[in-house]
Amino acid sequence: MTIRITGRAALGLALAFAAAPAFAQDDWPSGPLHVYVGFPAGSSPDTLARIITDPLAERLGQPVVIENRPGAGGVIGIQQMLANAGDDDLTFGTTINGPLTTASRMMGDTGFDVDADIEPVTLIATSPLVLAVSSASGIEDLEGFVAAAGAEAEAIAYGSVGQGSGAHLTAELFADEAGVEMLHIPFTSYAEVTTSIMGGEIDAGFMAPSAALPHVDGGNMRMLGITSAEPFAQAPDVAPIAGRAGLPEDFRAELWNGFIAPAGTDAAVLERLNTEINEILAEPAVQEQLLAIGWQAAPGTAQEMQDRIAADTEMWGGVIDRIEAQ
């Protein structure tokens, strides 16, 4: 039997289908959200996620459950987010930049394709690093540091929190831009790096401002510059490295954290989350909480986060090429 649909009926069906997604989103979220974090409870990325998701739960009227899945520098958390994603648009993640920008180069197959499998929602916060030296080093400023590093190859030994870490890659980016060669000494923590700097075993290190500040306040260390484009509220007197001592004006090397979703998440859900999270990040109390753990709120659009992923993937890829060529 052939069923005929009149023009009026067809128009009615078209309007019904067009309206369906909007009506469906009126019911979102239909249950608890699950946000995967690739680091253990109590870590800085975990704390950051909870600072955002606690008020997010209040705004959405549903619980937001943090799912800690530590391992592989945050890669496991993204793998688990994707593995547990359903059709209900209730599964999300927060991540530092590494899994989205350098992991595939450093580790090989991560089990996901950033472009194909992940939807950026928004950046949450950024965290710069400071270049620190011992107060007893005789190096007073960034110009003096670059001069010392350029005296001969590997005249400066620097420490980081591990091969391929943000601190390591930042130091190599700095060396490349400054035209110097430095000797890398990997450690497992900033505490070890700072102890070795103050003990004269190494000369310098790029580290989180919070790692250096107690020793600066104690008169044992000096901060020569910061890797953000603008001064950082946690260390407002430390000038950006950009544009100084021969470094380019656009020099920037920041860690960042962002909110992500599995590919295929409804566009209206992504837009709602972006709006809610950006409004949360605008709250002074939230900004203070982030700053207390070394992060600065960085609200923005999903496209801005996508652009940051692309730019940092290219930038850090060049740094990794330099390291591999050594």
Secondary structure per residue as TSV (DSSP state, phi and psi in degrees):
chain	resnum	aa	ss	phi	psi
A	1	M	-	360.0	134.3
A	2	T	-	-93.1	129.3
A	3	I	-	-100.9	124.6
A	4	R	-	-97.8	135.0
A	5	I	-	-112.1	120.3
A	6	T	-	-70.8	164.4
A	7	G	H	-59.3	-39.6
A	8	R	H	-66.8	-41.3
A	9	A	H	-65.8	-41.0
A	10	A	H	-61.4	-41.8
A	11	L	H	-62.3	-40.7
A	12	G	H	-62.7	-42.8
A	13	L	H	-63.6	-43.0
A	14	A	H	-61.0	-42.5
A	15	L	H	-65.8	-37.4
A	16	A	H	-64.3	-45.5
A	17	F	H	-65.6	-39.0
A	18	A	H	-64.4	-35.1
A	19	A	H	-82.0	-18.3
A	20	A	H	-56.2	-48.5
A	21	P	H	-59.2	-39.4
A	22	A	H	-63.5	-44.5
A	23	F	H	-63.9	-38.4
A	24	A	H	-62.9	-39.0
A	25	Q	H	-73.7	-17.9
A	26	D	H	-63.0	-25.2
A	27	D	T	-94.1	0.0
A	28	W	-	-90.7	139.9
A	29	P	-	-81.9	142.4
A	30	S	-	-90.6	-0.3
A	31	G	S	-171.4	-172.5
A	32	P	-	-61.8	141.6
A	33	L	E	-85.0	145.0
A	34	H	E	-117.4	119.5
A	35	V	E	-113.9	116.6
A	36	Y	E	-88.3	132.2
A	37	V	E	-124.3	125.5
A	38	G	S	-84.0	27.9
A	39	F	S	-141.5	158.9
A	40	P	-	-71.2	160.4
A	41	A	T	-57.8	136.2
A	42	G	T	92.6	-13.0
A	43	S	S	-73.0	166.2
A	44	S	H	-60.6	-46.4
A	45	P	H	-62.9	-33.5
A	46	D	H	-67.6	-46.4
A	47	T	H	-60.8	-42.4
A	48	L	H	-60.3	-45.2
A	49	A	H	-59.7	-41.2
A	50	R	H	-70.5	-32.9
A	51	I	H	-60.0	-34.7
A	52	I	H	-85.8	-42.4
A	53	T	H	-77.7	-24.2
A	54	D	H	-61.6	-53.3
A	55	P	H	-69.4	-26.6
A	56	L	H	-63.3	-40.2
A	57	A	H	-60.6	-41.0
A	58	E	H	-63.8	-41.1
A	59	R	H	-68.8	-36.4
A	60	L	H	-87.8	-15.3
A	61	G	T	72.9	21.7
A	62	Q	S	-140.9	150.0
A	63	P	-	-62.5	149.8
A	64	V	E	-119.3	115.2
A	65	V	E	-98.8	122.5
A	66	I	E	-81.5	125.8
A	67	E	E	-109.6	100.7
A	68	N	E	-80.2	120.6
A	69	R	-	-132.7	74.9
A	70	P	-	-71.7	154.0
A	71	G	-	140.3	148.6
A	72	A	G	54.8	40.1
A	73	G	G	64.3	26.6
A	74	G	G	103.2	-10.0
A	75	V	H	-65.7	-39.3
A	76	I	H	-60.1	-38.9
A	77	G	H	-59.6	-42.5
A	78	I	H	-69.3	-41.3
A	79	Q	H	-56.2	-43.8
A	80	Q	H	-70.4	-35.6
A	81	M	H	-58.1	-47.6
A	82	L	H	-68.1	-38.3
A	83	A	H	-66.9	-28.6
A	84	N	T	-102.9	3.8
A	85	A	-	-69.3	136.8
A	86	G	-	-118.8	-163.8
A	87	D	T	-92.1	5.0
A	88	D	T	-94.7	-0.3
A	89	D	S	56.4	46.0
A	90	L	-	-121.1	7.6
A	91	T	E	-117.3	126.0
A	92	F	E	-142.6	-174.1
A	93	G	E	-155.9	159.5
A	94	T	E	-121.2	146.1
A	95	T	E	-150.9	150.3
A	96	I	E	-76.5	175.5
A	97	N	S	-70.4	-31.1
A	98	G	H	-51.4	-52.1
A	99	P	H	-60.0	-23.4
A	100	L	H	-97.8	-11.5
A	101	T	H	-125.9	-38.0
A	102	T	T	-122.5	-15.5
A	103	A	H	-59.8	-42.0
A	104	S	H	-65.9	-30.6
A	105	R	H	-76.5	-37.5
A	106	M	H	-82.5	-31.8
A	107	M	H	-111.4	-20.7
A	108	G	S	93.1	-134.9
A	109	D	-	-71.4	119.4
A	110	T	-	-93.9	-7.9
A	111	G	S	89.4	1.2
A	112	F	S	-151.0	156.4
A	113	D	-	-108.5	121.1
A	114	V	H	-58.2	-45.8
A	115	D	H	-70.5	-38.4
A	116	A	H	-87.6	-29.4
A	117	D	H	-106.9	-11.5
A	118	I	E	-128.0	137.6
A	119	E	E	-107.6	116.9
A	120	P	E	-66.9	139.4
A	121	V	E	-104.2	-56.0
A	122	T	E	-170.2	149.7
A	123	L	E	-64.9	147.1
A	124	I	E	-104.0	-51.8
A	125	A	E	-158.5	159.8
A	126	T	E	-123.2	158.0
A	127	S	E	-143.6	113.9
A	128	P	E	-81.6	173.3
A	129	L	-	-116.7	154.9
A	130	V	E	-111.2	147.7
A	131	L	E	-90.9	118.3
A	132	A	E	-122.4	145.8
A	133	V	E	-133.6	167.4
A	134	S	E	-71.2	143.8
A	135	S	G	-63.7	-22.8
A	136	A	G	-87.8	1.0
A	137	S	G	-72.8	-22.4
A	138	G	-	86.0	-4.5
A	139	I	-	-89.3	117.7
A	140	E	-	-96.5	-27.2
A	141	D	S	-152.8	177.4
A	142	L	H	-63.8	-38.3
A	143	E	H	-61.8	-41.3
A	144	G	H	-65.7	-35.4
A	145	F	H	-65.9	-47.4
A	146	V	H	-62.7	-39.2
A	147	A	H	-62.8	-42.4
A	148	A	H	-66.0	-41.3
A	149	A	H	-67.7	-29.2
A	150	G	T	-88.1	-1.8
A	151	A	S	-60.9	-40.4
A	152	E	S	-163.4	161.1
A	153	A	T	-59.2	132.4
A	154	E	T	61.1	29.1
A	155	A	-	-68.5	-23.7
A	156	I	S	-111.9	127.9
A	157	A	E	-103.6	130.0
A	158	Y	E	-123.2	153.3
A	159	G	E	-109.0	152.7
A	160	S	E	-139.7	175.8
A	161	V	S	-92.8	26.9
A	162	G	S	134.0	154.2
A	163	Q	T	-59.6	127.0
A	164	G	T	83.1	-0.9
A	165	S	S	-70.0	166.1
A	166	G	H	-58.7	-37.7
A	167	A	H	-65.2	-40.2
A	168	H	H	-65.6	-49.9
A	169	L	H	-64.4	-36.9
A	170	T	H	-63.8	-42.8
A	171	A	H	-62.7	-39.3
A	172	E	H	-70.8	-35.0
A	173	L	H	-63.3	-44.6
A	174	F	H	-59.0	-47.3
A	175	A	H	-60.4	-41.1
A	176	D	H	-64.9	-46.2
A	177	E	H	-69.2	-31.9
A	178	A	H	-85.6	-12.3
A	179	G	T	73.9	36.7
A	180	V	-	-128.1	167.0
A	181	E	-	-122.2	126.6
A	182	M	-	-122.0	156.8
A	183	L	E	-93.7	125.2
A	184	H	E	-92.2	128.6
A	185	I	E	-121.0	107.1
A	186	P	E	-79.8	141.2
A	187	F	-	-125.1	-175.4
A	188	T	S	-109.5	-8.1
A	189	S	S	-155.4	158.8
A	190	Y	H	-65.9	-30.1
A	191	A	H	-60.2	-41.5
A	192	E	H	-67.3	-39.4
A	193	V	H	-62.4	-49.2
A	194	T	H	-65.0	-39.3
A	195	T	H	-61.5	-40.6
A	196	S	H	-72.1	-32.7
A	197	I	H	-66.0	-49.1
A	198	M	H	-67.8	-26.4
A	199	G	T	-85.1	-3.8
A	200	G	T	80.8	9.2
A	201	E	S	-76.5	-32.0
A	202	I	S	-131.6	168.5
A	203	D	S	-96.6	-29.7
A	204	A	E	-160.9	175.0
A	205	G	E	-168.5	146.7
A	206	F	E	-92.0	129.7
A	207	M	E	-152.9	167.3
A	208	A	-	-62.0	140.0
A	209	P	H	-52.5	-38.0
A	210	S	H	-63.7	-26.3
A	211	A	H	-75.4	-31.8
A	212	A	H	-89.7	-32.3
A	213	L	H	-55.9	-44.5
A	214	P	H	-59.2	-34.8
A	215	H	H	-79.8	-29.6
A	216	V	H	-68.1	-45.6
A	217	D	H	-63.0	-30.2
A	218	G	T	-82.3	-2.2
A	219	G	T	83.6	10.2
A	220	N	S	-99.6	-16.6
A	221	M	E	-136.2	161.2
A	222	R	E	-132.5	135.0
A	223	M	E	-97.6	125.1
A	224	L	E	-96.3	-20.5
A	225	G	E	178.4	164.5
A	226	I	E	-125.1	150.2
A	227	T	S	-88.8	-1.2
A	228	S	S	-81.4	162.3
A	229	A	S	-72.3	-26.4
A	230	E	S	-124.0	158.6
A	231	P	-	-55.2	149.4
A	232	F	B	-103.5	136.1
A	233	A	T	-60.0	-29.0
A	234	Q	T	-74.9	-20.9
A	235	A	B	-141.0	66.7
A	236	P	T	-65.8	-20.1
A	237	D	T	-89.5	-1.9
A	238	V	S	-93.9	118.5
A	239	A	-	-75.6	146.7
A	240	P	B	-59.8	147.9
A	241	I	S	-69.1	-32.4
A	242	A	T	-51.7	129.9
A	243	G	T	79.8	6.1
A	244	R	S	-116.6	152.3
A	245	A	T	51.7	35.0
A	246	G	T	84.4	-0.3
A	247	L	-	-77.0	148.7
A	248	P	-	-66.7	156.3
A	249	E	T	-64.8	-26.2
A	250	D	T	-98.0	15.8
A	251	F	-	-61.1	127.7
A	252	R	-	-157.4	135.2
A	253	A	-	-148.0	99.7
A	254	E	E	-123.2	146.2
A	255	L	E	-79.2	148.7
A	256	W	E	-144.6	162.3
A	257	N	E	-130.0	138.8
A	258	G	E	-139.1	163.1
A	259	F	E	-99.7	131.3
A	260	I	E	-131.3	164.6
A	261	A	E	-137.7	158.0
A	262	P	E	-66.2	146.3
A	263	A	T	-57.1	143.3
A	264	G	T	95.3	-7.3
A	265	T	-	-61.4	138.3
A	266	D	-	-54.4	135.5
A	267	A	H	-61.0	-34.7
A	268	A	H	-67.6	-34.7
A	269	V	H	-66.5	-44.2
A	270	L	H	-61.1	-42.4
A	271	E	H	-66.4	-40.6
A	272	R	H	-62.4	-45.5
A	273	L	H	-63.4	-41.7
A	274	N	H	-59.3	-45.6
A	275	T	H	-62.6	-48.3
A	276	E	H	-63.4	-45.2
A	277	I	H	-67.8	-40.1
A	278	N	H	-64.6	-36.1
A	279	E	H	-68.2	-37.0
A	280	I	H	-62.8	-42.9
A	281	L	H	-67.9	-19.8
A	282	A	T	-80.2	-10.5
A	283	E	S	-76.8	126.2
A	284	P	H	-55.1	-37.5
A	285	A	H	-64.5	-38.0
A	286	V	H	-69.0	-41.2
A	287	Q	H	-60.9	-38.8
A	288	E	H	-66.7	-39.8
A	289	Q	H	-63.4	-42.1
A	290	L	H	-64.8	-44.5
A	291	L	H	-63.3	-33.0
A	292	A	H	-63.6	-24.1
A	293	I	T	-108.2	15.4
A	294	G	T	91.2	17.7
A	295	W	-	-121.7	149.7
A	296	Q	E	-118.4	128.5
A	297	A	E	-54.5	138.1
A	298	A	-	-139.0	64.7
A	299	P	-	-65.9	158.4
A	300	G	-	174.4	-170.6
A	301	T	-	-89.3	164.7
A	302	A	H	-62.8	-37.2
A	303	Q	H	-65.4	-37.6
A	304	E	H	-63.5	-37.5
A	305	M	H	-67.3	-40.6
A	306	Q	H	-60.2	-42.8
A	307	D	H	-64.9	-37.9
A	308	R	H	-65.9	-40.5
A	309	I	H	-59.3	-47.7
A	310	A	H	-64.0	-45.4
A	311	A	H	-64.9	-43.5
A	312	D	H	-71.9	-33.3
A	313	T	H	-61.2	-42.3
A	314	E	H	-68.6	-45.3
A	315	M	H	-63.5	-50.9
A	316	W	H	-70.9	-26.8
A	317	G	H	-62.0	-39.6
A	318	G	H	-65.0	-37.3
A	319	V	H	-66.1	-42.1
A	320	I	H	-64.0	-37.9
A	321	D	H	-58.9	-41.2
A	322	R	H	-64.1	-43.8
A	323	I	H	-64.0	-43.7
A	324	E	H	-66.7	-26.8
A	325	A	H	-81.2	-11.9
A	326	Q	-	-74.4	360.0
